[in-house]
Every structure is written in C-alpha cells, then in structure tokens.
Amino acid sequence: MKNTIAIVDDHILIAQALKGIISKFENFEVIFECENGKELIHKIKALKTVPNIVMLDISMPEMNGFETALWLKESYPEIKIMVLSMQNDEQSVIKMIRNGAKSYLLKNTHPRDLEMALNKLVQDGFFYPDWASKIIYSNMNGTTSSSISKLTEREKEFLKYTITEMSYKEIAELMCCSPRTVESYRDNLFEKLELKTRVGLAVYALKNGFS
C-alpha cells in the first residue's frame, strides 16, 4: 500500500507539477491538493481522509504554513509534515520544526532527492538535508560530543529510541520501565544537553552515533 500525500501550496502550477512527479514514485501517491491550511482542514474533515504526509508550503494566504503545521501537530500528530518552500532562513526552519515539521526541503530539490527524502521520512520519522541540519545544530546551544560523558547508560539507551517513531509509552515497554521513568530520562537529557524537543534529541543522537 502506498503512502498518501496531501500537497498544500497556493501556487497551482507547482502543486500540479509536484503531483505529476510524485505519481512516478513507487511508494507514494497524492490524494488531494489544497491552496492553504484552511482548505486542508476542510478537506480532511469533509473527506474524512487523513494523509500519511502533508507536503506544506510556508507563504500562503488565509492560513500559512506555520499555522497549518501547528494545527496538524495538535490535531493529527501522526501525520508527517514535510516543508517544501523557497524560504531557507534560520528563523523559518526552526519555527517550522518547533511547529511539528519532520522534514524541510527547498523547492529546487531534484525529484530523485525528493523521493529519497520521502522514503527516509517514512522509515526514520524525519529527514533534514545537510543545510537544514547545520541550522538545527547551530541552535543546539553549543551542545557537543563532550557532553556524552555526562550521560548515564540508560539515558544513552533512551537516546537511541528517540530516532524511531515509537511513543514514549512504547519506549518504556522496550526499556522495561514505567512511562514516568522514560519521561525522567527525557527531562534529564533536555537539561544536560540544553535541548527542548524530541527532534533536538534525535538530531543529537544521529550526530553522535546513537543510531
């Protein structure tokens, strides 16, 4: 079964071109396109169809990408958000990630790289190209590999699971402990590594070989 995609972009020609490109991908299909966040909300509710992935532009009328991502994060956290935008500034990247985006690509991305990114998004739960990763790293408050020495073995074990799509409850079951204990690992890592989100923990884990 193919992974379903909704394209949200107010440029109709771009949306149609994207649909045509994705139609050639083996594992993906576009189920509908929308011109802004409000239309996306309407279609999800009217069609009672929740896509696996929302491919989201930022600059749109009525309800922009920032607002749409936040709504998706709060209403349908299981949907994977992939930003596809011309905006590559640090503020936009960080804000979209904080609002729930799991991938961030530019509109000049080659089709083969888009397909690879979509596959990585499905497999790993997120994907950021090198240029976006550098922005994320620079916002990790100086966190470096030397901080590994501060971590306990259980915290290191927990870090490996932050890269997966497992919920904290599922991680707790795998680690044979309570969800509250897992939350304490998370909070300790936030403090020790000066991070604030699971995405930050996952990026740190990948950067330091915990995958």
C-alpha positions as CSV (number, residue, x, y, z in Angstrom):
1,M,0.0,0.0,0.0
2,K,1.3,3.4,-1.0
3,N,1.9,6.3,1.5
4,T,-0.7,9.0,0.9
5,I,0.3,12.7,0.5
6,A,-1.6,15.9,0.6
7,I,0.0,18.9,-1.1
8,V,-0.7,22.3,0.4
9,D,0.6,25.1,-1.8
10,D,-1.2,28.2,-3.2
11,H,0.8,28.0,-6.5
12,I,-1.5,25.7,-8.5
13,L,1.1,25.0,-11.2
14,I,3.7,24.0,-8.6
15,A,1.1,21.7,-6.9
16,Q,0.2,20.1,-10.1
17,A,3.8,19.6,-11.1
18,L,4.6,18.0,-7.8
19,K,1.6,15.7,-8.1
20,G,3.0,14.6,-11.5
21,I,6.5,14.0,-10.1
22,I,5.2,12.0,-7.1
23,S,2.9,9.9,-9.4
24,K,6.1,8.3,-10.7
25,F,7.4,7.3,-7.2
26,E,6.8,3.7,-6.3
27,N,5.8,4.1,-2.7
28,F,3.7,7.4,-2.7
29,E,0.5,8.9,-4.1
30,V,-1.1,12.3,-3.9
31,I,-4.7,12.1,-2.7
32,F,-5.5,15.8,-2.8
33,E,-4.1,19.3,-3.2
34,C,-5.0,22.4,-1.2
35,E,-4.2,26.1,-1.6
36,N,-3.8,26.9,2.1
37,G,-4.3,25.5,5.6
38,K,-8.0,26.3,5.8
39,E,-8.7,24.3,2.7
40,L,-6.6,21.4,4.1
41,I,-8.7,21.4,7.3
42,H,-11.9,21.5,5.3
43,K,-10.8,18.6,3.1
44,I,-9.6,16.4,5.9
45,K,-12.9,16.9,7.8
46,A,-15.2,16.7,4.7
47,L,-13.5,13.7,3.1
48,K,-12.7,12.0,6.5
49,T,-9.4,11.1,4.9
50,V,-6.1,11.6,6.8
51,P,-3.0,11.6,4.6
52,N,0.2,10.0,5.9
53,I,2.2,13.0,4.8
54,V,1.4,16.7,4.3
55,M,3.8,18.5,1.9
56,L,3.5,22.0,3.1
57,D,4.5,25.4,1.7
58,I,5.0,28.4,4.1
59,S,3.8,31.5,2.4
60,M,0.1,31.1,1.7
61,P,-3.0,33.3,2.1
62,E,-5.6,32.9,4.8
63,M,-3.6,30.2,6.8
64,N,0.1,30.0,6.3
65,G,2.5,27.1,6.8
66,F,3.4,28.0,10.3
67,E,-0.2,28.0,11.4
68,T,-1.1,24.9,9.4
69,A,1.9,22.9,10.9
70,L,0.9,23.8,14.4
71,W,-2.7,22.8,13.8
72,L,-1.6,19.4,12.3
73,K,0.8,18.9,15.3
74,E,-2.1,19.4,17.8
75,S,-4.9,17.7,15.8
76,Y,-3.2,14.9,13.9
77,P,0.3,14.3,15.4
78,E,0.6,11.1,13.4
79,I,0.8,13.0,10.1
80,K,4.3,13.6,9.0
81,I,4.9,17.2,7.9
82,M,7.4,17.9,5.1
83,V,8.0,21.5,4.4
84,L,8.7,22.4,0.7
85,S,9.5,26.1,0.5
86,M,11.7,28.7,-1.0
87,Q,12.5,30.0,2.5
88,N,15.8,28.8,3.8
89,D,16.4,31.3,6.6
90,E,17.2,30.1,10.1
91,Q,14.0,31.6,11.7
92,S,11.7,29.8,9.3
93,V,13.4,26.4,9.6
94,I,13.5,26.5,13.4
95,K,9.9,27.7,13.7
96,M,8.6,25.0,11.4
97,I,10.5,22.3,13.3
98,R,9.1,23.6,16.6
99,N,5.6,23.6,15.0
100,G,6.0,19.9,14.1
101,A,7.7,19.7,10.7
102,K,9.7,16.4,10.4
103,S,11.4,17.4,7.1
104,Y,12.4,20.6,5.4
105,L,13.3,20.8,1.7
106,L,13.6,23.6,-0.8
107,K,11.6,23.8,-4.0
108,N,14.7,23.4,-6.2
109,T,15.2,19.9,-4.8
110,H,15.8,17.3,-7.5
111,P,13.0,14.7,-7.9
112,R,15.3,11.8,-7.0
113,D,16.2,13.7,-3.8
114,L,12.6,14.3,-3.0
115,E,11.8,10.6,-3.4
116,M,14.8,9.7,-1.2
117,A,13.7,12.3,1.4
118,L,10.1,10.9,1.5
119,N,11.4,7.4,1.9
120,K,13.7,8.5,4.8
121,L,10.8,10.4,6.4
122,V,8.6,7.2,6.4
123,Q,11.5,5.0,7.6
124,D,13.1,7.2,10.2
125,G,10.3,9.6,11.1
126,F,12.2,12.6,9.9
127,F,14.7,13.8,7.3
128,Y,16.7,17.0,7.1
129,P,19.2,17.7,4.3
130,D,22.7,18.9,5.3
131,W,22.0,22.6,5.0
132,A,18.9,22.3,7.3
133,S,20.8,20.1,9.8
134,K,23.5,22.7,10.1
135,I,20.9,25.3,11.1
136,I,19.5,22.8,13.7
137,Y,23.0,22.1,15.1
138,S,23.7,25.8,15.4
139,N,20.6,26.1,17.6
140,M,21.6,23.4,20.0
141,N,23.1,25.9,22.4
142,G,26.7,24.7,21.9
143,T,25.9,21.0,22.7
144,T,28.9,19.0,21.6
145,S,30.1,15.4,21.7
146,S,31.9,16.1,25.0
147,S,28.5,16.1,26.7
148,I,28.2,12.4,26.2
149,S,30.3,11.8,29.3
150,K,27.5,13.4,31.3
151,L,25.0,10.7,30.3
152,T,24.1,7.5,32.1
153,E,23.9,4.2,30.2
154,R,20.1,4.3,30.4
155,E,20.0,7.8,29.0
156,K,22.2,6.7,26.2
157,E,19.8,3.7,25.5
158,F,16.8,6.1,25.6
159,L,18.6,8.4,23.1
160,K,18.7,5.6,20.5
161,Y,15.0,5.3,20.6
162,T,14.3,9.0,20.1
163,I,15.2,8.4,16.4
164,T,12.4,6.0,16.0
165,E,8.6,6.7,15.6
166,M,7.9,4.9,18.9
167,S,5.9,6.8,21.5
168,Y,7.3,7.3,25.0
169,K,5.0,4.6,26.3
170,E,6.3,2.1,23.7
171,I,9.9,3.1,24.5
172,A,9.1,2.5,28.2
173,E,7.9,-1.0,27.4
174,L,11.0,-1.8,25.4
175,M,13.2,-0.5,28.2
176,C,11.2,-2.4,30.8
177,C,10.4,0.6,32.9
178,S,7.5,2.9,33.5
179,P,6.5,5.8,31.2
180,R,7.2,8.2,34.1
181,T,10.8,6.8,34.2
182,V,11.2,7.4,30.5
183,E,9.9,10.9,30.9
184,S,12.6,11.5,33.6
185,Y,15.3,10.3,31.1
186,R,13.9,12.8,28.6
187,D,13.8,15.7,31.1
188,N,17.3,14.9,32.3
189,L,18.6,14.9,28.7
190,F,16.8,18.2,28.0
191,E,18.7,19.7,30.9
192,K,22.1,18.1,30.3
193,L,22.1,18.7,26.6
194,E,20.3,22.1,26.7
195,L,17.6,20.9,24.3
196,K,13.9,21.4,24.3
197,T,12.3,19.0,21.9
198,R,12.5,15.3,20.8
199,V,13.7,16.5,17.4
200,G,16.7,18.1,19.1
201,L,17.4,14.8,21.0
202,A,17.1,12.8,17.7
203,V,19.4,15.1,15.9
204,Y,21.9,14.9,18.8
205,A,21.6,11.1,18.7
206,L,22.3,11.0,15.0
207,K,25.2,13.4,15.2
208,N,26.9,11.4,17.9
209,G,26.4,7.9,16.5
210,F,23.5,6.6,18.6
211,S,21.5,5.4,15.6
